Amino acid sequence: MRTSLNDIQKIDDYLLQYAGKADRALFEARLILQPALQENLLWQQKTYEIIKQYSRRQLKAEIESVHQLLFTEPEHIPFRRKILGIFLKK
Amino acid sequence: MTHTMEIEDVAAERKILFMQLYQQAFPLVAKYVHRMGGTFEEVKDVFQDALVIYYEKLAASGVNLQYSERSYLLGIAKHLWAKKNKLNNRYTSLPDSLQGIAMEESAGQSSTEKLLELLHTSGQKCMELLRAFYYDKLPMHKIASLFKFSSERSATVQKYKCLEKVRDIVKEKSLTYEDFLE
């Protein structure tokens, strides 16, 4: 892999804590010596956060479509009746 | 063609899971929220949030269930309800097992919105791959076969390429969206 991808891997291992003690120490030294690497690390951290938010949205959409099925399809009428029964109780 | 179908297998599995969880646990949560004076919409919100939390827990480490899935989901839902309504009861503190899984959306919404939309339109393939690795946490061999890689190694290399691509987009767009870094 080219250098930039190698760095991505190193940052990944470091942030996700797959790197061993020695590698971590070495990497931390590099971070101090190479501000550009440090900057990339921060952006990569941000990227993981974005991946999470993106994925959550996709997941929520999947959940919503299941909800829609349950609350519109004829085969799920018994389920809807059950729920309605709950809300009609005092 | 085949690629799409394979991805749908995992999505189909999730659909079955959510369908089952809905049927098992939604009535319980509905009973609870209704008793607490909540509406159907509120049940829906709380339940769906609980499902997301449950799924993330499942993906991260599996769930070591002492009780049934529906009891677990009900517990999460009760916690979310308490938080939402700022109730001062034993449900407001997050159980240890759920630490770190917060549902709070971070500030600076609109620029994140723009970014997410951009990534959905121009980075979808990469985002799908990254989701499989980092969010769904699918096993390597499954990712390799789902995404039609010749080996796990090439899947990993592509992962790093995608990470780099998305990171560059995030960096570039953040410098444009002034409020992004707040």
Interface residues (C-beta under 8 A of the other chain):
Chain A: M1 S4 L5 I8 Q9 D12 N40 W43 Q44 K46 T47 Y48 E49 I50 I51 K52 Q53 Y54 S55 R56 R57 Q58 L59 K60 E62 I63 E64 S65 V66 H67 L69 L70 F79 K82 I83 I86 F87 K89
Chain B: A11 R14 K15 F18 M19 Y22 Q23 F26 P27 A30 K31 H34 F40 K44 Q48 L51 V52 Y55 E105 S106 T112 L115 L116 L119 H120 M127 L130 R131 Y134 Y135 D136 V157 Y160 K161 L163 E164 V166 R167 V170 K171 S174
